[in-house]
Amino acid sequence: MHTFFIAFTVFAMGVLCITSYADLIGTKLGKHICFGLGVFWTIRLFVQLFVYSPKLWKGKTFETIVHILFSLFWTYMGVVFLWTALN
């Protein structure tokens, strides 16, 4: 159940971004939502880099590639949402 609700939350974020992008970038409430999403993805990046054990991916080719790609993805998401919120 926990995994389902995490996936559902991330899916809902994506649907919000696809269906309401004009409101997200053009209204005060949208900027607040973008700020919250930026904080969410930045915290997710922090957890990936400093909380999870490197033993989960170090020395494993596929896991290392996935670790790097998702770290870049979470960096991108945090920057884009925070940039949108603050500009």
Beta strands, then each sheet from edge to edge (+ up, - down):
end
